[in-house]
Amino acid sequence: MAAEVLAAMNEAAGAFVDIHKFHAKSGERIAELFGVEAACITSGASAGIAISAAACMTRGNAKKIIQLPDTTGIPDEALMLKSHRILYDQALRVSGAKISEIGEISKVSIRQIEEAVSDNTALFFYIAAAEQVKGSLSLADIIRVMRRNQIPIVVDAAAELPPLNNVSKYLEQGADLVIISGGKEIRGPQSSGLILGRRELIEACIANSSPNFSIGRSMKTDKETIAGLVKAVELFIRKDYVQEMRRWEAMVSNIVESLSPILGTHVRRGFSKEPGVQPAHIPRVFLKPTASTAQELQNRLMMMVPIIYTNIQEDELVINPQCLEDDEVAQVIEAIMALLE
Ligand SMILES: *Cc1c(COP(=O)(O)O)cnc(C)c1O
């Protein structure tokens, strides 16, 4: 978190607020900053998933909000493509929603989507990171079918930043709610997140959120987190991402050039081939050690102080510069060099 974010949290810690008003007003401020209709602050993208589902099922009806997670008499089906199932989707079920999978892991048709919709359907849950996987359909296709049936579409875009316009992109395409993590590229508090989208549904999200008695009451957003997230969003939207991309490119070429004398052609700049490793357009370093396996090298890096976390794709070690500070690049290079030599 930036010093300004910590300062905002510190200031909030020393103040009394009407938490209902502070939560709602801060959401309005964030919506304005992103240029979208409305926003609801949550304690993370995961909480955002549970709260979105509760909002789609209850539509703000006070009696139903209290009744959840018992969904007797409430349409409670959350449609998902089978290929989009992820461990985070458990949060849907926290609300009482029942997940209904469509299609096969590597195959699905629009016709199957159309046939899956029923009177019991409450929402369609779409994972932005899975748009390109084999058994997926484009968000545009899903929107076309759901719009016809007036089923709200919730897009989990937790890690889809940068670029900045990904926040409004899905909404402009016709999604109803978009969920973003506050603790990833926005660099707000780790336990913060956002639901952005159509005003009426966002109001239902707020009704299903802390401090209101609802499923979201156990996912509290404290005043410090709210203040920190607003400040982090202010800084995030002002950030120059052309410049940021140049910085990541420079880190990648620095690592590649430094390790080339040892590894030759076995170290290169590249991009993740596997869909779902977000954000996919940030360049990475791919390196293939010659005297050991990538897995062995990864294990050794996990034992360093500080620990250096990497990924593996096929037989290559993958380094993502996204979370590195400028002065940490040299540490990464030194650690890998020492291990390789
Ligand atoms: C990170 C992530 C989440 C959870 O985000 P939190 O803010 O940590 O709750 C949910 N869905 C996807 C796709 C994610 O990448």
The ligand as an SDF file (V2000), in Angstrom:
LIG
                    3D

 15 15  0  0  0  0  0  0  0  0999 V2000
   -8.1010  -13.2000   -6.4240 C   0  0  0  0  0  0  0  0  0  0  0  0
   -9.3950  -13.6770   -6.9670 C   0  0  0  0  0  0  0  0  0  0  0  0
  -10.5470  -13.7180   -6.1740 C   0  0  0  0  0  0  0  0  0  0  0  0
  -10.5400  -13.3650   -4.6890 C   0  0  0  0  0  0  0  0  0  0  0  0
  -10.1280  -12.0670   -4.4380 O   0  0  0  0  0  0  0  0  0  0  0  0
  -10.0050  -11.5350   -2.8990 P   0  0  0  0  0  0  0  0  0  0  0  0
  -10.0230  -10.0520   -3.0480 O   0  0  0  0  0  0  0  0  0  0  0  0
   -8.7150  -12.0770   -2.3820 O   0  0  0  0  0  0  0  0  0  0  0  0
  -11.1660  -12.0640   -2.1500 O   0  0  0  0  0  0  0  0  0  0  0  0
  -11.7180  -14.1370   -6.7440 C   0  0  0  0  0  0  0  0  0  0  0  0
  -11.7610  -14.5100   -8.0460 N   0  0  0  0  0  0  0  0  0  0  0  0
  -10.6810  -14.4930   -8.8520 C   0  0  0  0  0  0  0  0  0  0  0  0
  -10.8070  -14.9050  -10.2730 C   0  0  0  0  0  0  0  0  0  0  0  0
   -9.4400  -14.0770   -8.3460 C   0  0  0  0  0  0  0  0  0  0  0  0
   -8.3680  -14.0530   -9.1260 O   0  0  0  0  0  0  0  0  0  0  0  0
  1  2  1  0
  2  3  1  0
  2 14  2  0
  3  4  1  0
  3 10  2  0
  4  5  1  0
  5  6  1  0
  6  7  2  0
  6  8  1  0
  6  9  1  0
 10 11  1  0
 11 12  2  0
 12 13  1  0
 12 14  1  0
 14 15  1  0
M  END
$$$$
